Amino acid sequence: MFKYLEILGTIFLAFTALVQNSVNNPSILWDSKNPIFQTNYSIAVLPMSKIKIVCPNPAMIPTPVMGSIPQEEMYENLWMVNRQAYDNCAINSSNQNRLLMKCDTPLHLRFFTIVFQRFSAVGPSGLEFEPGKEYYFIATSSGREVSLGQTSGGRCSTHNMRLIIYVCRDTNDSKCITSPVVSTVPPTKTVTVCPTSTQAAFVSPSVTQPTYCSATTDTLQVNELLNNTRLIPEIFNHTSHMTAIWAQLKNMSLQLNAVQQKLENCSFGVGNSHVTEAPPTTPTPVFADCTEIYNAGFTASGVYVIKPPGVTSKDSFPVFCDQTTPPGGWIVLQKRFDGSERFSNRTWVEYQNGFGNLTGEFWLGLDKIHLLTRNPMKLRIGLGAPNGSNIFAVYQGFTISGADQKYKLISGRFTAGNGGDSFTVENGNLFSTVDQDNDRWAGNCARTFKSGWWHGKCHQSSLNGLYLNGSDKDPNHFGAGITWYTWLKSYDYFFTKSEMKIKLSS
């Protein structure tokens, strides 16, 4: 018995030492913008080392940046394939081809960890890597969510998004000695990185371009700069407050402008050299809505703090302003585009308070929508289908009552649109949720169709249901997705994008 325990202890210590000595290679950002994919990128790794393949994530970008990828185009897949599939950018029937990961939640950190072990602890279903061999990885999606199931072409073809990983036999393997990933020799060469023709187009004319830009890029330095992302998980753990911080910075900017205006109105007294503040000619600028913000020169879409009429400064709150859709100045009430936020089966309190992320998918909240619509507003509803079709509907006179009237809807008058009018029929309805049934049907529309909405008997439009994809004949999904009946006269075809936004009626 003691001999048996001694053997087990030896095995355990050996295993512990092996794990402790394993190498964590720099992570690779699985993003078509990553310059490593400009060449047929390959790396060499040691046995039992690890590497993280990290999905694209816009969480640290509070406003759009020139050249950055919209969230709607950050959906990627990761395949491990054989050489033929790698060369052709197409998945074949070989059992060597395996889908490792779908990057289907752009607002959440997601990565796939590969351990280059010879034998998998979970048996044949796990990944096993034979030392001395190459392994191949490709992306066949095109960036859109509907392309995640694609098995050919995609970013592999358009952006050369593929990777070769060689597993070294040991530390003496010549490929590992020269590999940029496992090498520990500090770089000493001076690197001159030449801009691509696309990058050069964004350079100010006043900047003189070097005429000698022909140096060979130091692969070691560039790869370390681009892919040394081991701290990404820790960084992203601190990004949950980015929206609120950005909104506060915007608010601080507005307050500083007000202070500057007051300073400019000051005059110096001649007699005793004291500073006198002139009587204020204008109140401190506090913007009531996105239109005022737009007219003040803030023309970039993003998160801003507003103070609607009748609201105290301490009760100001952030909203997302759409300054791009003509004529600008839209306050976004609801937005969906990737299914990352659950809208269905939410409670009354959740719909009152709002949920989601203002830079991603969200519902602003019934209480805030009531505050914003105490005066009749123009409402614009936009919808996107998975086949690329986009429709809209505009209403003049949209308001909702307060909680005491169950947020009763006044839809307003339908004035424009290319998908028909599915909203006026909801006029006069109260808001219903799974736990508060205020509809005019014998059952509970919100529970049956899984959507908090202004249900009557029950709806022609419903934008807060399940996130479904196009045509869906499942009887359990009838009318339960993002629905706009008048477009196709159908309750079994569902949109994948929706947006509700308002501005003052002109």
Residue pairs with C-beta under 8 A, 6 or more apart in sequence:
18 48
21 48
22 48
22 49
22 50
22 115
23 45
23 46
23 48
23 49
23 50
23 182
24 49
24 50
24 51
24 230
25 43
25 45
25 49
25 50
25 51
25 181
25 182
26 51
26 181
26 223
26 224
26 227
26 228
26 229
26 230
27 51
27 52
27 53
27 54
27 111
27 227
27 228
27 229
27 230
27 232
28 34
28 36
28 51
28 52
28 53
28 54
28 163
28 227
28 229
29 54
29 56
29 226
29 227
29 229
30 53
30 54
30 55
30 56
30 76
30 78
30 103
30 139
30 161
31 55
31 56
31 69
31 74
31 76
32 69
32 76
32 139
32 143
32 155
32 158
32 159
32 161
33 67
33 68
33 69
34 226
34 227
35 222
35 226
36 223
36 226
36 227
37 159
37 160
37 161
37 162
38 160
39 160
40 160
40 162
40 164
41 162
41 163
41 164
42 134
42 163
42 164
42 165
42 166
43 163
43 164
43 165
43 166
43 179
43 180
43 181
44 165
44 166
44 167
44 168
44 173
44 175
44 176
44 178
44 179
44 181
44 182
45 51
45 116
45 165
45 166
45 167
45 168
45 176
45 179
45 181
45 182
46 116
46 167
46 168
46 170
46 171
46 176
46 182
47 116
47 117
47 118
47 129
47 131
47 167
47 168
47 169
47 170
48 115
48 116
48 117
49 115
49 116
49 182
50 113
50 114
50 115
50 116
51 113
51 114
51 116
51 165
52 111
52 112
52 113
52 114
52 229
52 230
52 232
53 78
53 100
53 101
53 111
53 112
53 114
53 137
54 109
54 110
54 111
54 229
54 232
55 74
55 76
55 101
55 103
55 105
55 106
55 109
55 110
55 111
56 69
56 74
56 76
56 103
56 106
57 74
57 106
57 107
57 108
57 109
57 110
57 236
58 68
58 69
58 71
58 74
58 106
58 107
58 359
59 107
59 109
59 236
59 239
59 242
59 359
60 235
60 236
60 239
60 242
61 68
62 242
62 243
62 246
62 302
62 303
62 359
63 246
63 300
63 301
63 302
64 70
64 300
64 301
64 302
66 202
67 202
69 143
71 106
71 107
71 337
71 338
71 360
72 144
72 145
72 337
72 338
72 497
73 143
73 144
74 103
74 106
74 143
75 102
75 103
75 104
75 106
75 141
75 143
75 144
75 145
75 147
75 148
75 338
76 102
76 103
76 139
76 141
76 143
76 148
76 155
76 161
77 99
77 101
77 102
77 103
77 139
77 140
77 141
77 148
77 150
77 154
78 99
78 100
78 101
78 102
78 103
78 112
78 137
78 139
79 85
79 91
79 97
79 98
79 99
79 100
79 137
79 138
79 139
79 140
80 96
80 97
80 98
80 100
80 127
80 135
80 136
80 137
81 91
81 94
81 96
81 97
81 98
81 136
81 137
81 138
82 92
82 94
82 96
82 97
82 136
83 134
83 136
84 92
84 94
85 91
85 92
85 94
85 97
85 136
85 138
86 136
86 137
86 138
86 162
86 164
88 152
89 138
89 140
89 152
89 153
89 154
89 156
89 157
89 162
90 140
90 151
90 152
90 153
91 97
91 140
91 151
91 152
98 127
100 112
100 114
100 137
101 110
101 111
101 112
102 148
103 110
104 145
104 148
104 338
104 339
105 338
105 340
106 338
106 340
106 360
107 340
107 357
107 359
107 360
107 361
108 340
109 232
109 233
109 236
109 237
111 232
111 233
114 127
114 165
115 127
116 129
116 165
116 167
117 127
117 128
117 129
118 128
118 129
118 130
118 131
119 128
120 126
120 127
120 128
129 135
129 167
130 167
131 167
131 168
131 169
131 170
132 167
132 168
132 169
132 173
133 166
133 167
134 164
134 165
134 166
134 167
135 164
135 165
135 166
135 167
136 162
136 163
136 164
137 162
137 163
137 164
137 165
138 156
138 161
138 162
138 163
139 154
139 155
139 156
139 161
139 162
140 147
140 150
140 151
140 152
140 153
140 154
140 155
140 156
141 147
141 148
141 150
141 154
141 155
142 150
142 153
142 154
142 155
142 158
143 155
145 338
145 339
145 496
146 386
146 469
146 496
147 154
154 161
155 161
156 162
166 175
166 179
168 175
168 176
168 179
168 182
170 176
171 177
176 182
177 183
180 219
180 220
180 223
180 224
181 223
183 220
187 218
187 220
187 221
187 224
189 218
189 221
191 215
191 217
191 218
191 221
191 222
192 210
192 212
192 213
192 214
192 215
192 217
193 217
193 222
194 213
194 214
194 215
195 203
195 209
195 213
200 209
203 209
242 359
243 303
243 318
243 357
243 358
243 359
244 318
246 302
246 303
247 303
247 304
247 305
247 318
248 305
250 298
250 302
250 303
250 304
250 305
251 304
251 305
251 316
254 285
254 286
254 287
254 305
255 284
257 285
258 284
258 285
261 282
261 285
262 277
262 280
265 277
265 278
265 280
265 281
266 275
266 276
266 277
266 278
267 276
267 278
268 275
268 276
269 275
269 276
285 296
286 307
286 313
286 316
287 293
287 296
287 304
287 306
287 307
288 306
288 307
288 308
288 309
289 306
289 308
289 329
289 331
289 372
289 503
289 504
290 304
290 306
290 319
290 321
290 322
290 323
290 328
290 329
290 330
290 331
290 503
291 328
291 329
291 503
291 504
292 329
293 304
293 306
293 321
293 323
293 329
294 321
294 323
294 328
294 329
295 329
298 304
298 321
298 323
299 323
299 328
300 323
301 320
301 321
301 322
301 323
301 324
302 320
302 321
302 323
303 318
303 319
303 320
303 321
303 358
303 359
304 318
304 319
304 321
305 316
305 317
305 318
305 319
306 316
306 317
306 318
306 319
306 331
307 313
307 315
307 316
308 371
308 372
309 374
310 371
310 374
311 371
317 368
318 358
319 331
319 332
319 358
319 364
319 368
320 331
320 332
320 335
320 358
320 359
320 362
321 329
321 330
321 331
321 332
322 328
322 330
322 331
322 332
322 501
323 329
323 330
325 380
325 382
325 501
329 503
330 380
330 501
330 502
330 503
331 372
331 501
331 502
331 503
332 364
332 499
332 500
332 501
333 363
333 364
333 369
333 372
333 500
333 501
333 502
334 362
334 363
334 364
334 463
334 464
334 498
334 499
334 500
335 356
335 360
335 361
335 362
335 498
335 499
335 500
336 343
336 361
336 463
336 467
336 482
336 496
336 497
336 498
336 499
337 361
337 384
337 496
337 497
338 360
338 361
338 496
339 361
339 467
339 496
340 360
340 361
341 355
341 356
341 357
341 360
341 361
341 362
343 361
343 363
343 451
343 452
343 464
343 465
343 467
344 450
344 451
344 464
344 465
344 466
344 467
344 480
345 434
345 447
345 450
346 355
346 363
346 433
346 434
346 452
346 464
347 433
347 434
347 435
348 433
348 435
348 436
348 452
350 433
350 452
351 363
351 365
351 366
351 431
351 433
351 452
352 365
352 366
352 367
352 403
353 365
353 367
354 362
354 363
354 364
354 365
354 366
354 367
354 368
355 362
355 363
355 365
356 362
356 363
363 464
366 400
366 403
366 407
366 431
367 403
369 400
369 407
370 400
370 401
370 402
370 403
370 407
372 502
373 398
373 399
373 400
373 502
374 399
375 399
375 504
376 396
376 397
376 398
376 399
376 410
376 412
376 505
377 397
377 398
377 399
377 412
377 502
377 503
377 504
377 505
378 394
378 395
378 396
378 398
378 412
378 502
378 503
378 504
378 505
378 506
379 394
379 395
379 398
379 411
379 412
379 500
379 501
379 502
380 392
380 393
380 394
380 395
380 499
380 500
380 501
380 502
381 392
381 393
381 394
381 395
381 423
381 461
381 463
381 498
381 499
381 500
382 390
382 391
382 392
382 497
382 498
382 499
382 501
383 390
383 391
383 392
383 419
383 463
383 482
383 484
383 487
383 495
383 497
383 498
383 499
384 390
384 495
384 496
384 497
384 498
385 391
385 470
385 493
385 495
385 496
385 497
386 469
386 470
386 495
386 496
387 470
390 497
391 417
391 418
391 419
391 484
391 487
392 416
392 417
392 418
392 419
393 414
393 416
393 417
393 419
393 420
393 421
393 422
393 423
393 484
394 414
394 415
394 416
394 417
395 411
395 412
395 413
395 414
395 415
395 423
395 424
396 412
396 413
396 415
396 505
397 410
397 411
397 412
397 413
397 505
398 410
398 411
398 412
398 502
399 410
399 412
400 407
400 408
400 409
400 410
400 431
401 407
401 408
405 430
406 430
406 431
406 436
406 438
407 430
407 431
407 454
408 428
408 429
408 430
408 431
409 426
409 427
409 428
409 429
409 430
409 431
409 454
410 427
410 428
411 423
411 424
411 426
411 427
413 424
414 421
414 423
414 424
419 484
419 486
419 487
420 484
420 485
420 486
420 487
421 486
422 460
422 461
422 483
422 484
422 485
422 486
422 487
423 460
423 461
425 456
425 459
425 460
425 461
426 453
426 454
426 455
426 456
426 459
426 460
426 461
428 456
429 438
429 439
429 440
429 454
429 455
429 456
430 438
430 439
430 454
431 438
431 452
431 453
431 454
432 438
432 439
432 444
432 445
432 446
432 452
432 453
432 454
432 455
433 446
433 452
434 444
434 446
434 447
434 450
434 452
436 446
437 444
437 445
437 446
437 447
438 455
439 445
439 446
439 455
439 456
439 457
439 458
440 456
440 457
441 455
441 456
441 457
441 458
445 451
445 453
445 455
445 456
445 457
445 458
445 459
446 452
446 453
446 455
448 458
448 480
449 455
449 458
449 459
449 462
449 465
449 479
449 480
450 465
450 466
450 480
451 459
451 462
451 463
451 464
451 465
451 466
451 480
452 464
453 459
453 461
453 462
453 463
453 464
453 465
455 462
458 479
459 479
459 483
460 483
460 484
460 485
460 486
461 483
461 484
461 485
462 479
462 482
462 483
463 482
463 483
463 498
463 500
465 479
465 480
465 481
465 482
465 483
465 494
466 477
466 480
466 481
466 494
467 481
467 482
467 496
468 477
468 480
468 481
468 482
468 494
469 494
469 496
470 493
470 494
470 496
471 492
471 493
472 481
472 492
472 493
472 494
473 492
477 492
477 494
478 491
478 492
479 491
479 492
481 494
481 495
482 494
482 495
482 496
482 497
482 498
483 491
483 494
483 495
484 495
485 491
487 493
